[in-house]
Amino acid sequence: WTRPGVNGALLSDPKLSEEDLEQLQVHLRVHRRRLLQVISELRHNGILKGILKKLQAAAARQAAIDKAVAAKAAARAVAQRATKLRAIQSRAMASKKKYNRTI
């Protein structure tokens, strides 16, 4: 559900309907009804707020991890480009020395 943007706030929306769940690709009607029933029970017992806080904290942690992974990948790409550039420079210097010796 992360791809279509489903999160705790969306699922805890009091206006959430079977049609909404169907658009979120919960295809079986029995599953849609069960989800709505469980969400209603959680909301009624006040448990949903605690769960939402935990989900938000988990989402924040995952976002930080994703950001760190992206930064590491970018740093790796820069390092690879630098290595290629050094190799090209080294070959150019070797060619220049060889050329200067022949003159």
MARZANU-853069 format. One line per 2 residues: number of its first residue (from 1); their letters; for each residue x, y negated, z of N, C-alpha, C, CB. Coordinates in steps of 0.02 Angstrom, whole numbers. Atoms other than C-alpha are relative to their C-alpha. Glycine has a CB too. Layout:
! MARZANU-853069
NUM) A) X/Y/Z/X/Y/Z/X/Y/Z/X/Y/Z  ...
END
This chain:
! MARZANU-853069
1) WT) 40/60/0/0/0/0/42/-63/0/-45/0/59  -41/60/-1/148/-116/8/0/-35/-68/72/17/20
3) RP) -2/31/66/143/-144/-179/-59/-47/-12/0/55/-54  55/48/11/-34/-219/-187/-7/-52/55/-64/38/-7
5) GV) 2/52/-52/3/-324/-33/-45/15/58/-21/-63/-30  43/-19/-57/-96/-227/96/41/-7/64/-28/72/-9
7) NG) -33/7/-65/-49/-276/272/-52/2/55/40/-67/3  45/-5/-57/-124/-275/446/-53/-54/-1/39/-4/64
9) AL) 48/55/1/-206/-444/423/-57/15/-49/34/-67/-19  52/-17/49/-298/-383/268/-46/54/27/32/23/-66
11) LS) 40/-55/-25/-355/-223/351/-42/-19/61/44/59/17  38/20/-59/-413/-313/507/-53/-53/-16/47/-27/54
13) DP) 50/49/20/-520/-435/408/-70/27/14/8/-19/-75  67/-24/-15/-698/-420/476/-44/7/-62/-33/-46/49
15) KL) 40/-3/61/-764/-444/299/22/57/-46/5/-66/-38  -24/-56/41/-669/-291/233/-57/47/-15/58/37/37
17) SE) 56/-43/20/-790/-183/135/25/61/-37/-48/-39/-44  -17/-59/39/-796/-18/45/25/-18/-68/-61/46/-6
19) ED) -22/23/66/-778/-111/-119/72/-24/2/-46/-56/-25  -69/22/-7/-619/-192/-56/48/59/2/8/-43/64
21) LE) -42/-59/-5/-547/-23/-10/4/37/-67/-26/47/54  -1/-32/66/-597/46/-179/47/-37/-46/-71/2/-30
23) QL) -47/38/41/-501/-96/-263/72/12/22/-17/-75/5  -67/-17/-25/-353/-47/-153/18/72/-14/4/-14/75
25) QV) -12/-68/25/-364/124/-235/-11/54/53/70/5/-26  23/-53/-44/-444/219/-92/-60/29/-37/-19/-26/74
27) HL) 49/-23/48/-542/324/-215/-58/39/31/34/43/-50  54/-41/-28/-640/444/-106/-42/-40/49/29/61/36
29) RV) 46/38/-42/-793/369/-25/6/20/74/-72/10/-23  -6/-24/-69/-771/476/131/62/-32/33/5/77/3
31) HR) -60/31/-28/-596/404/155/-12/-75/14/60/8/-49  15/71/-12/-659/226/134/-42/-9/63/-37/-30/-61
33) RR) 43/5/-59/-795/254/264/39/15/64/-60/48/-7  -39/-18/-59/-674/336/384/47/-57/19/41/65/-13
35) LL) -44/56/-14/-551/193/368/-38/-58/32/35/-24/-64  41/55/-28/-687/65/401/-22/16/71/-61/-13/-45
37) QV) 21/-20/-67/-747/165/551/57/-7/50/-26/73/-1  -58/3/-44/-573/178/627/20/-73/13/60/39/-30
39) IS) -17/71/-8/-537/-6/596/-50/-34/47/0/-36/-68  51/29/-44/-702/-52/679/11/21/73/-70/22/-24
41) EL) -13/-24/-69/-663/56/831/61/-34/30/11/76/0  -60/34/-25/-489/-19/847/-15/-73/17/56/4/-52
43) RH) 18/70/-12/-561/-194/833/-42/-5/64/-38/-30/-61  44/1/-59/-694/-155/963/38/12/65/-55/54/-8
45) NG) -39/-16/-61/-567/-84/1087/56/-50/12/28/70/-6  -52/50/-9/-449/-232/1064/70/27/-16/-1/-25/70
47) IL) -65/-31/15/-311/-115/1007/29/-29/-63/-8/77/-7  -22/23/65/-302/-191/834/49/-58/6/-59/-21/-42
49) KG) -46/57/-8/-216/-350/896/71/24/16/-25/-47/54  -66/-27/-17/-73/-251/974/32/34/-59/-6/48/58
51) IL) -26/-34/59/-55/-146/819/23/-50/-52/-53/47/-30  -18/52/48/-53/-301/710/67/-32/18/-54/-53/-5
53) KK) -63/30/-22/87/-377/814/58/47/-17/-1/-15/76  -53/-48/15/189/-218/795/13/5/-75/-18/69/28
55) LQ) -7/-2/72/155/-212/609/36/-62/-27/-67/7/-34  -33/61/21/208/-393/589/74/1/18/-34/-61/31
57) AA) -70/-6/-20/368/-361/686/37/48/-46/5/23/74  -32/-49/45/404/-208/579/10/-30/-69/-43/63/-5
59) AA) -6/32/66/371/-309/420/58/-50/0/-66/-34/-19  -55/48/-5/491/-444/480/67/35/0/-7/-43/65
61) RQ) -63/-39/0/625/-314/517/15/27/-70/-5/59/50  -10/-27/67/599/-236/346/22/-55/-49/-63/34/-26
63) AA) -20/56/43/612/-406/262/73/-18/12/-45/-62/13  -70/15/-16/777/-438/352/46/54/-30/10/-4/76
65) ID) -40/-55/29/842/-267/297/4/-9/-76/-32/69/18  1/9/73/787/-300/117/46/-57/-21/-71/-13/-24
67) KA) -41/58/15/874/-469/120/75/19/6/-17/-58/48  -69/-21/-10/1035/-391/188/22/46/-56/9/34/68
69) VA) -16/-47/55/1030/-253/56/11/-39/-64/-56/53/-9  -8/40/61/1006/-382/-82/65/-40/2/-61/-48/-8
71) AK) -62/38/-7/1150/-487/-15/60/45/-11/4/-34/69  -56/-47/8/1263/-334/-8/7/19/-74/-11/62/43
73) AA) -2/-17/71/1216/-288/-187/29/-58/-40/-70/19/-26  -27/59/35/1253/-465/-245/75/-6/12/-36/-65/23
75) AR) -71/3/-16/1421/-464/-156/39/54/-38/12/7/76  -32/-54/37/1463/-297/-236/6/-19/-73/-40/66/8
77) AV) -2/20/70/1420/-366/-408/54/-53/-11/-70/-26/-23  -52/52/6/1531/-518/-379/69/31/4/-9/-54/55
79) AQ) -65/-34/-8/1674/-406/-322/17/39/-64/-1/47/61  -13/-37/62/1655/-298/-478/20/-47/-56/-62/41/-20
81) RA) -18/49/52/1658/-451/-590/70/-27/11/-50/-58/-1  -67/26/-16/1813/-516/-501/53/52/-19/5/-17/75
83) TK) -47/-54/17/1900/-347/-524/9/2/-76/-25/68/26  -5/-1/73/1859/-349/-710/39/-61/-25/-71/1/-32
85) LR) -35/60/21/1921/-527/-726/75/6/13/-28/-61/37  -71/-10/-15/2086/-484/-640/32/48/-51/9/28/71
87) AI) -27/-47/49/2108/-337/-759/10/-34/-68/-47/60/-8  -6/37/63/2077/-449/-909/59/-48/3/-66/-38/-17
89) QS) -56/47/-8/2198/-579/-843/66/36/-2/-8/-38/65  -62/-40/-2/2329/-445/-811/19/22/-71/-9/61/46
91) RA) -14/-20/69/2313/-380/-989/22/-59/-43/-62/33/-31  -18/60/38/2322/-557/-1058/72/-20/16/-48/-58/16
93) MA) -69/18/-19/2481/-593/-959/50/49/-30/7/0/77  -44/-50/29/2559/-430/-1018/9/-12/-75/-26/71/12
95) SK) -4/14/72/2517/-473/-1199/41/-63/-12/-71/-9/-29  -37/63/7/2588/-648/-1176/75/13/9/-25/-53/51
97) KK) -71/-16/-11/2752/-580/-1105/29/38/-59/9/42/64  -23/-40/57/2765/-455/-1247/9/-45/-61/-50/58/-16
99) YN) -4/47/55/2733/-592/-1374/61/-46/7/-63/-42/-5  -57/45/-12/2863/-708/-1294/66/36/-11/-3/-28/71
101) RT) -62/-37/11/2994/-570/-1303/16/8/-73/-3/67/33  -10/-11/72/2968/-547/-1489/20/-64/-35/-63/29/-32
103) I) -16/65/32/2993/-733/-1526/72/-16/8/-42/-56/29
END
